[in-house]
């Protein structure tokens, strides 16, 4: 049959709602047994609603004149139910008045077939509306798919734009950092290079006229300047590449941590005799990156020594508190002016009372960045000029190494020692 050339009846279900058993049998025999559609039937509007909801037919043939709930009311209710509102409804009626047809279309019907039923007409209208429904549904699917693609494309473009903005901002930041580095390093290199040049010139031209003590003084100046330049190069290299510094958690016994910190201070700090370590715990294991801890504490101790004139001592207290490891570095040095405590952790950040002491302001910034790599936090407490400072590193005893943001209130991370342990404080 030409009508079925592009339609497979077996994949479709038709619901016929009619109170006349003869009509029901004639339609179902023809469309079901002869043509091959899967057929559902109902003899009233009420049962038709339930059958449509449960059976989810592809199309409904609905009689208009039925006792109780007529076809118009039944169609209204079909269109009001989410499960059946999109099913095409073809009315079957002997009514021929135009206003009755309009009433059917207003109720949600898509077409009419007139009684007495002509089988081929019914088949033609059913196939036409099945194809229209399939095409409409297919178009909706295409529209939905295209809409999703457009949304995903727009989202990707937004993400790309955000990445480009971030990259541009990073490029600007790196350019600014490079300029600052060049400016600061050039300035800081002048003094030690001048000292070395002058000392070498004296030793070269007037060595025979200098006493042994004078020659030694010049050599000490040269050595100190070389050490300063070497440390400066190391600091700059670390701060530039700090994002790529690997973090490797390892299990470290408490005593090993303390011994490692002491050894690092002994080998890298020339004034290490002024440093006292107090380890307030000797049991358990810490899971962290010990190299990061060593670099952070060494920077804090070096900073404390740099801004504390002899014979003031620096004390390092290490203890645990509520699952955290706390390392407090206390000094009796020049202190930090009020309102400048956050400033000193910024790159090139230096307090207003340190002009006479050379440095780039890199050490504490490096310590801050390294602390963030092990989910740690840094804070400082100072009671004012010449009152000393206490720097506190707090990090999880079992670190997970997720990045943290700078705390808004550093006072919240200052430690309270374990019962019976002395509080970390500036040492005079």
C-alpha positions as CSV (number, residue, x, y, z in Angstrom):
1,X,0.0,0.0,0.0
2,X,1.4,3.4,-1.1
3,X,0.4,5.1,2.2
4,X,2.7,2.7,4.2
5,X,5.7,3.1,1.9
6,X,7.7,5.0,4.5
7,X,5.8,4.0,7.7
8,X,6.3,0.8,9.8
9,X,2.9,0.3,11.6
10,X,4.4,-2.2,14.1
11,X,6.3,0.5,15.9
12,X,3.3,2.7,16.6
13,X,0.4,2.3,19.1
14,X,-3.1,3.7,18.5
15,X,-5.7,4.3,21.2
16,X,-9.4,4.2,20.0
17,X,-11.9,5.7,22.4
18,X,-15.6,5.0,21.4
19,X,-18.6,3.9,23.3
20,X,-19.9,1.9,20.2
21,X,-18.5,-1.6,20.3
22,X,-19.2,-2.0,16.5
23,X,-17.0,1.0,15.7
24,X,-14.3,-0.2,18.1
25,X,-14.2,-3.6,16.5
26,X,-14.2,-2.3,12.9
27,X,-11.4,0.2,13.5
28,X,-9.2,-2.2,15.5
29,X,-9.6,-5.1,13.1
30,X,-8.7,-2.9,10.2
31,X,-5.8,-0.8,11.7
32,X,-4.6,-3.7,14.0
33,X,-5.1,-7.0,12.2
34,X,-4.9,-5.8,8.6
35,X,-2.4,-2.9,8.8
36,X,-0.3,-4.0,11.8
37,X,-0.6,-1.2,14.3
38,X,-0.6,-2.0,18.0
39,X,-4.1,-1.2,19.2
40,X,-5.5,0.0,22.6
41,X,-9.2,0.6,23.2
42,X,-11.5,2.4,25.7
43,X,-15.3,2.7,25.8
44,X,-15.6,6.0,27.7
45,X,-13.8,9.3,28.2
46,X,-12.8,8.4,31.8
47,X,-11.3,5.0,30.8
48,X,-9.7,6.6,27.8
49,X,-7.8,9.1,30.0
50,X,-6.5,6.3,32.1
51,X,-5.6,4.1,29.1
52,X,-3.8,7.0,27.5
53,X,-1.8,7.8,30.6
54,X,-0.7,4.2,31.1
55,X,-0.3,3.1,27.5
56,X,1.3,6.2,26.1
57,X,-0.1,5.8,22.5
58,X,1.4,7.6,19.6
59,X,-2.0,8.8,18.4
60,X,-5.6,8.8,19.7
61,X,-8.8,8.3,17.7
62,X,-11.5,9.9,19.9
63,X,-15.3,9.8,19.5
64,X,-17.0,13.1,20.1
65,X,-20.5,12.0,21.2
66,X,-20.2,9.7,24.3
67,X,-22.3,9.5,27.4
68,X,-20.9,11.2,30.5
69,X,-17.7,12.8,29.5
70,X,-17.8,13.7,25.8
71,X,-14.9,13.8,23.4
72,X,-14.3,17.5,23.8
73,X,-14.0,17.3,27.6
74,X,-11.9,14.2,27.3
75,X,-9.5,16.0,24.9
76,X,-9.3,19.0,27.3
77,X,-8.2,16.7,30.1
78,X,-5.8,14.8,27.9
79,X,-4.1,18.1,27.1
80,X,-4.0,19.1,30.8
81,X,-2.1,16.0,31.8
82,X,1.7,16.2,31.4
83,X,1.9,12.6,30.4
84,X,-0.6,12.9,27.5
85,X,-0.6,16.6,26.4
86,X,1.6,16.0,23.4
87,X,-0.3,13.0,21.9
88,X,-2.1,13.9,18.7
89,X,-5.9,13.5,18.9
90,X,-8.1,12.9,15.9
91,X,-11.9,13.3,16.5
92,X,-14.4,10.8,15.1
93,X,-17.8,12.5,14.7
94,X,-21.0,12.7,12.7
95,X,-21.2,16.4,13.5
96,X,-20.7,18.6,10.5
97,X,-21.4,22.0,11.9
98,X,-18.4,24.4,11.6
99,X,-18.6,25.6,15.2
100,X,-18.4,21.9,16.4
101,X,-15.2,21.5,14.4
102,X,-13.8,24.7,15.8
103,X,-14.7,23.5,19.3
104,X,-12.7,20.3,18.6
105,X,-9.7,22.2,17.5
106,X,-9.9,24.6,20.5
107,X,-10.0,21.5,22.7
108,X,-6.7,20.4,21.3
109,X,-7.6,18.1,18.4
110,X,-5.4,18.0,15.3
111,X,-8.0,16.6,12.8
112,X,-11.5,15.1,12.2
113,X,-12.8,12.0,10.5
114,X,-16.5,11.8,9.8
115,X,-18.8,9.0,10.5
116,X,-19.6,6.6,9.1
117,X,-15.9,5.8,9.1
118,X,-14.1,5.3,5.9
119,X,-11.2,2.9,6.5
120,X,-8.8,4.4,4.0
121,X,-9.5,7.9,5.1
122,X,-8.8,7.0,8.8
123,X,-5.5,5.3,7.7
124,X,-4.5,8.3,5.6
125,X,-5.1,10.8,8.4
126,X,-3.4,8.6,11.0
127,X,-0.3,8.1,8.9
128,X,-0.2,11.8,8.0
129,X,-0.3,12.9,11.7
130,X,2.1,10.3,12.8
131,X,4.6,11.5,10.2
132,X,3.9,15.1,11.2
133,X,4.4,14.3,14.9
134,X,7.6,12.4,14.1
135,X,9.0,15.2,12.1
136,X,8.0,17.8,14.7
137,X,9.5,15.6,17.5
138,X,12.7,15.1,15.4
139,X,12.9,18.9,14.8
140,X,12.5,19.5,18.5
141,X,15.3,17.1,19.2
142,X,17.5,18.8,16.7
143,X,16.7,22.2,18.2
144,X,17.4,20.9,21.7
145,X,20.7,19.4,20.5
146,X,21.7,22.5,18.7
147,X,20.7,24.7,21.7
148,X,22.9,22.5,23.9
149,X,25.7,22.7,21.5
150,X,25.4,26.5,21.4
151,X,25.3,26.7,25.2
152,X,28.3,24.5,25.5
153,X,30.1,26.5,22.8
154,X,29.3,29.7,24.6
155,X,30.4,28.3,27.8
156,X,33.7,27.2,26.2
157,X,34.2,30.6,24.7
158,X,33.5,32.2,28.2
159,X,36.0,29.8,29.7
160,X,38.5,30.6,27.0
161,X,38.0,34.3,27.4
162,X,38.5,33.9,31.2
163,X,41.7,31.9,30.6
164,X,42.9,34.6,28.2
165,X,42.2,37.3,30.7
166,X,44.0,35.3,33.4
167,X,47.0,34.7,31.0
168,X,47.1,38.4,30.1
169,X,47.0,39.4,33.8
170,X,49.7,36.9,34.5
171,X,51.8,38.2,31.7
172,X,51.4,41.7,33.0
173,X,52.2,40.5,36.5
174,X,55.3,38.7,35.3
175,X,56.4,41.7,33.3
176,X,56.0,43.9,36.4
177,X,57.7,41.3,38.6
178,X,60.6,41.2,36.1
179,X,60.9,45.0,36.1
180,X,60.8,45.1,39.9
181,X,63.4,42.3,40.1
182,X,65.8,44.0,37.7
183,X,65.4,47.3,39.6
184,X,65.8,45.8,43.1
185,X,68.6,43.4,42.2
186,X,70.5,46.1,40.4
187,X,70.3,48.3,43.4
188,X,71.2,45.5,45.9
189,X,74.1,44.3,43.8
190,X,75.8,47.7,43.7
191,X,76.8,47.8,47.4
192,X,78.4,44.3,47.7
193,X,80.1,44.7,44.3
194,X,81.5,48.1,45.3
195,X,82.7,46.6,48.6
196,X,84.4,43.8,46.7
197,X,86.0,46.1,44.1
198,X,87.3,48.5,46.8
199,X,88.7,45.6,49.0
200,X,90.4,43.9,46.0
201,X,91.8,47.2,44.9
202,X,93.3,47.9,48.4
203,X,94.7,44.3,48.6
204,X,96.2,44.6,45.2
205,X,97.7,48.0,45.4
206,X,98.6,48.4,49.0
207,X,98.9,44.8,50.4
208,X,102.5,45.4,51.5
209,X,101.5,48.5,53.5
210,X,98.5,46.8,55.2
211,X,98.8,45.0,58.5
212,X,97.7,41.4,58.8
213,X,94.6,42.5,60.6
214,X,93.8,45.1,57.9
215,X,94.2,42.5,55.2
216,X,91.9,40.1,57.1
217,X,89.3,42.8,57.5
218,X,89.2,43.4,53.8
219,X,89.0,39.6,53.1
220,X,86.1,39.4,55.5
221,X,84.3,42.2,53.7
222,X,84.8,40.4,50.4
223,X,83.6,37.1,51.8
224,X,80.5,38.7,53.4
225,X,79.6,40.4,50.2
226,X,80.0,37.2,48.2
227,X,77.8,35.4,50.6
228,X,75.2,38.1,50.4
229,X,75.2,38.1,46.6
230,X,75.0,34.3,46.5
231,X,72.0,34.3,48.9
232,X,70.4,37.0,46.9
233,X,70.7,34.9,43.7
234,X,69.3,31.9,45.5
235,X,66.3,33.9,46.8
236,X,65.5,35.4,43.5
237,X,65.7,32.0,41.8
238,X,63.4,30.5,44.3
239,X,60.8,33.2,44.3
240,X,60.6,33.2,40.5
241,X,60.2,29.5,40.3
242,X,58.2,28.9,43.5
243,X,55.1,27.8,41.7
244,X,57.1,24.8,40.3
245,X,58.6,23.8,43.6
246,X,57.6,20.2,44.1
247,X,55.8,19.2,47.3
248,X,56.3,15.6,48.5
249,X,54.7,14.4,51.7
250,X,56.7,12.0,53.8
251,X,56.3,10.5,57.3
252,X,58.7,12.3,59.6
253,X,59.1,11.5,63.4
254,X,58.9,14.6,65.6
255,X,62.6,14.2,66.7
256,X,63.7,14.0,63.1
257,X,61.9,17.3,62.3
258,X,63.5,19.1,65.2
259,X,67.0,17.7,64.4
260,X,66.6,18.7,60.7
261,X,65.6,22.3,61.7
262,X,68.6,22.6,64.0
263,X,71.0,21.2,61.4
264,X,69.6,23.6,58.8
265,X,70.1,26.6,61.1
266,X,73.6,25.4,62.0
267,X,74.8,25.0,58.4
268,X,73.1,27.9,56.7
269,X,73.0,30.7,59.3
270,X,76.3,32.3,60.3
271,X,74.9,33.6,63.6
272,X,73.4,30.3,64.6
273,X,74.7,30.3,68.1
274,X,72.0,32.8,69.0
275,X,69.3,30.4,68.1
276,X,67.6,28.1,70.7
277,X,65.3,25.3,69.7
278,X,62.6,23.9,72.1
279,X,60.7,20.9,70.8
280,X,57.7,20.5,73.1
281,X,56.7,17.1,71.7
282,X,58.7,14.0,71.0
283,X,56.1,11.4,70.1
284,X,54.2,10.7,66.9
285,X,54.8,11.3,63.3
286,X,54.2,14.3,61.0
287,X,53.2,13.8,57.4
288,X,54.5,16.8,55.4
289,X,57.2,18.0,53.1
290,X,60.2,18.4,55.4
291,X,62.2,20.4,52.8
292,X,59.4,23.0,52.7
293,X,59.3,23.2,56.5
294,X,63.1,23.5,56.6
295,X,63.1,26.4,54.1
296,X,60.3,28.2,55.8
297,X,61.8,28.0,59.3
298,X,65.2,28.9,58.0
299,X,63.8,32.0,56.4
300,X,61.9,33.0,59.6
301,X,65.0,32.4,61.8
302,X,67.3,34.3,59.3
303,X,64.8,37.2,59.3
304,X,64.7,37.2,63.1
305,X,68.5,37.2,63.3
306,X,68.8,40.0,60.7
307,X,66.5,42.3,62.7
308,X,67.7,41.5,66.2
309,X,71.0,42.9,67.2
310,X,73.4,40.8,69.4
311,X,73.2,39.6,72.1
312,X,69.4,39.2,71.6
313,X,68.5,35.5,71.1
314,X,66.0,33.9,68.8
315,X,63.9,31.0,70.2
316,X,62.1,28.4,68.1
317,X,59.3,26.6,69.8
318,X,57.6,23.6,68.1
319,X,54.5,21.8,69.4
320,X,51.2,20.3,68.3
321,X,47.8,21.7,68.8
322,X,44.4,20.4,67.7
323,X,45.9,18.3,64.8
324,X,48.2,21.1,63.7
325,X,52.0,21.5,64.0
326,X,52.9,24.9,65.3
327,X,56.4,26.4,65.0
328,X,56.9,29.8,66.6
329,X,60.0,31.9,65.9
330,X,60.4,34.6,68.6
331,X,63.0,37.4,68.6
332,X,63.9,40.5,70.6
333,X,64.5,42.7,67.6
334,X,63.4,46.0,66.2
335,X,59.7,44.9,65.9
336,X,57.2,45.9,63.3
337,X,55.3,49.2,63.3
338,X,51.5,49.0,63.9
339,X,49.5,48.5,60.7
340,X,52.4,47.0,58.8
341,X,52.3,43.4,59.8
342,X,50.4,42.2,56.7
343,X,52.6,44.2,54.4
344,X,55.8,42.3,55.2
345,X,54.5,39.1,53.6
346,X,54.1,40.7,50.2
347,X,56.7,40.5,47.6
348,X,59.3,43.2,48.2
349,X,57.4,44.1,51.3
350,X,59.5,45.7,54.0
351,X,58.5,47.6,57.2
352,X,59.2,51.3,57.4
353,X,61.8,50.9,60.2
354,X,64.2,48.6,58.3
355,X,65.8,51.1,55.8
356,X,69.2,50.8,57.3
357,X,69.3,47.0,56.9
358,X,69.8,45.8,53.4
359,X,67.5,43.2,51.8
360,X,64.9,42.8,49.0
361,X,61.9,41.8,51.1
362,X,61.9,38.3,49.5
363,X,62.3,36.0,52.5
364,X,59.0,36.3,54.2
365,X,57.1,36.3,50.8
366,X,58.8,33.0,50.0
367,X,58.0,31.6,53.4
368,X,54.3,32.6,52.9
369,X,54.1,30.9,49.4
370,X,55.9,27.7,50.7
371,X,53.5,27.6,53.7
372,X,50.5,27.7,51.3
373,X,51.9,24.7,49.4
374,X,51.6,22.5,52.5
375,X,48.2,24.0,53.5
376,X,50.0,26.0,56.1
377,X,49.5,29.6,57.3
378,X,51.9,32.3,58.5
379,X,51.2,35.0,61.0
380,X,53.2,37.6,62.9
381,X,52.7,39.3,66.3
382,X,54.7,42.3,67.2
383,X,54.2,44.7,70.2
384,X,55.7,47.6,68.5
385,X,59.1,49.2,67.8
386,X,62.0,47.5,69.5
387,X,59.6,45.1,71.3
388,X,60.5,42.0,69.2
389,X,58.3,39.9,67.0
390,X,56.9,36.3,66.9
391,X,56.4,34.6,63.6
392,X,54.1,31.6,63.7
393,X,53.9,28.8,61.1
394,X,50.9,26.5,61.5
395,X,50.3,23.5,59.3
396,X,48.3,20.2,59.5
397,X,50.1,17.3,61.2
398,X,48.9,15.2,58.2
399,X,49.1,17.7,55.4
400,X,46.9,17.4,52.2
401,X,48.7,20.1,50.3
402,X,45.7,22.1,49.0
403,X,46.2,25.8,48.4
404,X,44.9,28.2,51.0
405,X,44.1,31.9,50.7
406,X,45.6,34.6,52.9
407,X,43.7,34.7,56.2
408,X,41.8,37.9,56.7
409,X,42.6,37.9,60.4
410,X,46.0,36.5,61.2
411,X,45.3,36.7,64.9
412,X,43.1,33.6,64.7
413,X,46.0,31.4,63.9
414,X,48.3,32.4,66.8
415,X,48.9,29.3,68.9
416,X,48.2,28.5,72.5
417,X,50.9,26.1,73.8
418,X,50.1,22.8,75.2
419,X,49.4,22.7,79.0
420,X,52.6,23.2,80.9
421,X,54.5,24.5,77.9
422,X,55.9,28.0,77.8
423,X,54.2,30.4,75.5
424,X,56.1,31.4,72.4
425,X,57.1,35.0,73.0
426,X,59.8,37.5,72.1
427,X,63.1,36.8,73.8
428,X,65.1,39.6,75.2
